């Protein structure tokens, strides 16, 4: 059974990789439709992986930025699937630098951040302001990396600095079950599970946001 699971997982990983390549090609063919392409792709992944999404709470129409916990690549896919506005993800520069696949960041005008260069943050703020002017919503993982547990890591300063510089609030969102469906590190896929998305009230206090998020995580995972 383990061998069969590995074969199935490899097959699905290959499908996902190919589908991302197709998405990038479609970005070039239909540059004005990148949001619709991403959304359609996200729904396709949900269908072939046979998972459900349960949404608790409501997305604020006035929100300019969302912050999320991060345990799997599925976090991004799920939000692209259900979020009602065009998201602009802030990602590590290394992702955008990948050969070909880095276009998944560049073509839809996501924002890359070079953590090794403190001066790069000025450029991040400039780009974030431009995306907001285009009626997009900034999306960021304040932990700065994937977390194997449901205990939140120390939040990096990026999210709070962006909110402060642009004078915007942010809406915390908690995802539960993403890694149990798609473990990006182990390249493991499990079927017929439910991903829970819990939407919290907007705030402009990053510590308050973290406390709310951790409480939701504790209440739903322990």
C-alpha positions in Angstrom: 0.0 0.0 0.0 2.9 2.4 0.8 4.3 1.8 -2.7 0.9 2.5 -4.3 0.5 5.7 -2.2 4.0 6.8 -3.4 3.0 6.2 -7.0 -0.3 8.1 -6.7 1.5 10.9 -4.9 4.2 11.1 -7.6 1.5 11.1 -10.3 -0.4 14.0 -8.6 2.8 16.0 -8.0 3.5 15.6 -11.7 0.0 16.8 -12.6 0.3 19.8 -10.3 3.8 20.7 -11.7 2.5 20.4 -15.3 -0.6 22.4 -14.5 1.5 25.3 -13.1 3.5 25.3 -16.3 0.2 25.5 -18.3 -0.9 28.4 -16.1 2.3 30.3 -16.8 1.9 29.8 -20.5 -1.7 31.0 -20.3 -0.5 34.1 -18.5 1.5 35.0 -21.6 -1.4 34.2 -24.0 -4.0 36.0 -21.9 -2.1 38.6 -19.8 -5.3 40.5 -18.8 -6.9 37.3 -17.5 -4.3 36.2 -15.0 -6.7 36.4 -12.0 -9.3 34.3 -13.7 -6.7 31.8 -14.8 -5.4 31.5 -11.2 -8.9 31.0 -9.8 -9.8 28.4 -12.4 -6.6 26.5 -11.7 -7.2 26.6 -8.0 -10.6 25.1 -8.4 -9.1 22.5 -10.7 -6.7 21.4 -8.0 -9.5 21.2 -5.5 -11.5 18.9 -7.8 -8.6 16.5 -8.6 -7.5 16.3 -5.0 -11.0 15.7 -3.8 -10.9 18.1 -0.8 -13.6 20.4 0.5 -13.3 23.9 1.8 -15.3 25.0 4.8 -15.4 28.8 5.3 -16.2 30.2 8.8 -16.6 34.0 9.0 -16.8 36.6 6.2 -14.2 38.4 4.1 -14.3 42.1 4.7 -15.1 44.2 1.6 -12.8 47.0 2.9 -9.8 44.8 3.7 -6.6 45.9 1.8 -4.4 43.1 3.3 -4.8 39.6 4.6 -2.4 37.7 6.8 -2.4 33.9 7.1 -0.6 31.1 8.9 1.4 28.9 6.5 1.8 25.1 6.5 1.4 24.1 2.9 1.4 25.3 -0.7 -2.3 24.5 -0.5 -2.8 27.7 1.6 -2.2 29.8 -1.5 -4.2 27.5 -3.8 -7.2 27.6 -1.4 -7.2 31.4 -1.0 -7.0 31.8 -4.7 -10.0 29.5 -5.0 -12.3 31.3 -2.6 -11.1 34.9 -2.1 -13.5 37.4 -3.9 -10.7 39.8 -5.0 -7.5 39.7 -7.0 -4.8 38.8 -4.5 -1.2 40.0 -4.6 1.1 37.6 -2.8 4.3 38.7 -1.2 6.9 35.9 -1.8 10.6 35.3 -1.2 12.8 36.5 -4.0 14.1 33.0 -4.5 10.8 31.8 -5.8 10.7 34.6 -8.5 14.2 33.7 -9.5 13.3 30.1 -10.4 13.8 29.2 -14.0 10.5 29.4 -15.8 8.4 28.6 -12.7 9.4 32.0 -11.3 7.0 33.5 -13.8 4.2 32.4 -11.5 5.3 35.4 -9.4 6.4 37.8 -12.1 3.6 37.6 -14.7 0.7 38.3 -12.4 2.7 41.0 -10.7 3.1 39.5 -7.3 5.7 41.1 -5.1 9.1 39.5 -4.4 11.0 40.5 -1.3 14.8 40.1 -0.8 15.2 39.4 2.9 19.0 39.8 2.6 18.7 43.4 1.4 17.1 45.8 3.9 16.8 48.5 1.2 14.5 46.2 -0.8 11.7 47.0 1.6 11.3 50.5 0.0 10.6 48.8 -3.3 8.1 46.4 -1.6 6.2 49.3 -0.2 6.1 51.1 -3.6 4.8 47.9 -5.3 2.3 47.3 -2.6 0.9 50.8 -3.0 0.6 50.3 -6.8 -1.2 47.0 -6.3 -3.7 48.6 -3.9 -4.3 51.3 -6.5 -5.2 48.5 -8.9 -7.8 47.3 -6.4 -5.8 44.2 -5.4 -5.5 42.8 -1.9 -2.0 42.2 -0.4 -1.6 38.7 1.0 1.3 37.8 3.3 2.4 35.0 5.6 3.8 37.0 8.6 5.7 33.9 9.9 7.9 34.3 6.8 8.1 30.5 6.2 6.1 27.3 6.3 5.5 26.0 9.8 5.2 22.3 10.5 3.1 22.9 13.6 0.0 24.9 14.7 2.1 26.9 17.1 2.7 30.2 15.3 6.2 31.3 14.8 7.4 34.8 15.7 5.9 37.2 13.2 8.4 39.0 11.0 8.1 42.8 10.9 7.1 43.0 7.2 3.3 42.8 7.6 3.0 45.4 10.3 5.4 47.7 8.5 3.5 47.5 5.3 0.2 48.2 7.1 1.8 51.1 9.0 3.4 52.7 5.9 0.3 52.4 3.8 -2.1 53.2 6.6 -4.2 50.1 6.1 -5.6 47.5 8.4 -5.4 43.7 7.8 -7.7 40.7 8.2 -6.2 37.6 9.9 -7.2 34.3 8.3 -6.5 30.9 9.8 -6.2 27.8 7.7 -6.5 24.4 9.3 -5.9 21.1 7.5 -3.9 22.2 4.5 -0.8 20.2 5.3 -2.9 17.2 6.1 -4.2 17.4 2.5 -1.0 18.4 0.7 2.3 18.1 2.5 4.6 20.2 0.3 7.8 19.1 2.0 7.2 15.3 2.0 5.3 15.6 -1.3 2.4 13.7 0.2 -1.3 14.0 -0.8 -4.3 12.8 1.1 -7.8 12.7 -0.4 -11.4 13.4 0.8 -10.4 15.8 3.6 -11.7 19.2 4.5 -9.7 22.4 4.6 -11.1 24.9 7.1 -10.7 28.6 6.5 -11.5 30.7 9.5 -11.8 34.5 8.9 -11.2 36.8 11.8 -12.2 40.5 12.2 -9.9 43.1 10.7 -7.4 44.8 12.9 -4.3 47.1 12.7 -2.6 45.5 15.7 -0.2 42.7 14.7 0.1 41.3 18.2 -3.7 41.2 18.6 -3.9 39.4 15.3 -1.4 36.8 16.3 -3.3 36.2 19.6 -6.6 35.8 17.8 -5.0 33.4 15.3 -3.3 31.3 17.9 -6.5 31.0 20.0 -8.4 29.8 16.9 -5.6 27.3 16.2 -5.7 26.1 19.8 -9.5 25.7 19.8 -9.5 23.8 16.6 -6.5 21.5 16.8 -6.2 20.5 20.5 
